[in-house]
Amino acid sequence: MTHSACSLKWPASSSTSYKNHETDLSPRIILGLWHPLFIRPAVKDLPACRRFYIGFSIQIANKQHFWDTCEGFSISFPFLMGQEEQAFVKECREKGKEVTAWTVNDESEMKAALSMGLKVVLTDKVGVFANLKHEIAKNPESLQLQGLERWTFPWSNWKYYSAGQRWILRTRVQQLQNLCYQPGPLTLPDLSDLDTDTGEDRSSQKGGGTV
């Protein structure tokens, strides 16, 4: 997953230098957009690349900013644990949008993520995750948490608790508002002049001209 840079001008020039980039290369690139500021350059300069929101808040990911312009959402794993978050995952599945989780290094969290129906997780322990998926493929019952952990897991990490998550979200949103390239409230950029599928200026698609 490629995190977006400030201007997004590098990939626009680099990816298009490859033959058949629109079909062979660009669709394999996922832009991780963590601030609405990057939506417009992503749409305009790299329309063939897939766009994912990457962050903590499903409220920001959902209807507010990224739902219409991104085909997937990469959410910090603890923020997928609650009922509201599970409803979000279900809605994404119904609407054809993908959800991934990061960074999942604990084996119990890997099992929980797979139990949610997530097809992809971001992990530093790729071998552990690959072996776990192989084991589950041979023995599906091994997906379930065992013993007491089956009941205690949702309360086993302070990041799973709503109070801890509220603190993290408040801190992260403040960082987005104060430390990014465009300080201030998170606002959706105006895309009315762009075709979000092709990145082209809508006015140039209307045809016609002067004689």
Secondary structure, 3 states (H helix, E strand, C coil): CEECCCCCHHHHHHHCCCCCHHHHHHHHCEEEECCHHHHHHHHHHCCCCEEEEEECCHHHHHHHCCCCCCCEEEEEHHHHCCHHHHHHHHHHHHHCCEEEEECCCCHHHHHHHHHCCCCEECCCCHHHHHHHHHHHHHCHHHHCCCCCHHHHHHHCCHHHCHHHHHHHHHHHHHHHHHHCCCCCCCCCCCCCCECCCCCCEHHHHCCCCCC
